[in-house]
Amino acid sequence: MTADPCVQDKFLETLVKEQTAVNVFLVNGIRLSGQLAAFDQFAVLLESGPGVQLVFKHAISTVMPVNGRSQVREPT
């Protein structure tokens, strides 16, 4: 099975477009919550409360929609 090389971009684009609330878990165990505002090859912008955080992707372990589901997959 070959993985789609754009799976990360598709997932993040959907979260940004739908303004989905997410939990971002870092490799050190810290959980950040908010909405993804934007992303590039190396980082994501996470809006939470009154501010925006720049989080480097190499520090991220998991990005999970708060509702536990996302509309990223198309129906089969």
N, C-alpha and C positions, 0 to 999 in steps of 0.2 A: 504494500500500500504506500503510495507516495502522498505526502502531505502537501496541501495547497500552500505555496510560499507566502501568500498574503493573508493567512488566517488571522494573524495578530492585527493587521491593519483593518480587516473587515470587522473584527470584533470591536476594536476601539472606535472605529468610525460609527458603528451602530450606537454605541454607548454615548458618544458625543452628540450625534444627530437627535437621538431620542431623549437627551438630557436625563439619562437614567442615573439614579442614586447608586453609588458603588461603595464597596469596602475594598480598600487596597491594603494587602498584607505585605509587609516588608520582610526581607530575609532575616532580620533580627527579631521578628515576632510582633513588631508594632503594627497596629491597625489604624489606618487613616480612612476617614469617611468623607464623602462629598460627591460632586458631579465632575466628570471629566470635561474640561473646557476645550482642550486641544492636545495634540501629541505630535512628536516627530520621531526620528530614528533613535534618539537617545533618551528622551524624557517625555513626561506627561504633565499637563497642568491640571491640578485638582482644586476646584473651587469648594470651599467649605466655610460656613459662617461669613465673616466680613472680609476674608482674604483669599488669596490664591497661593497655592504651593507648587513649586517646581520639584517634581520627584523624578530622579534618574531611574531609568528602566533597570539598570543593573542591580538596583537595591530592591526591586519588586519581586516578590515571590508569586503572588496571586492577585488577580483582579476579579471581583465577584459582584454581580448586580445584587443590590440589597434584597430584592424579591427572590433571589436565587435562580432567576431565569432571565433569558434574553431572547429577543426575536432574531438573533443572528442566523440561526439555522432556518433554511427554507423548508416548508412542509414537504414530506415525501409522498 
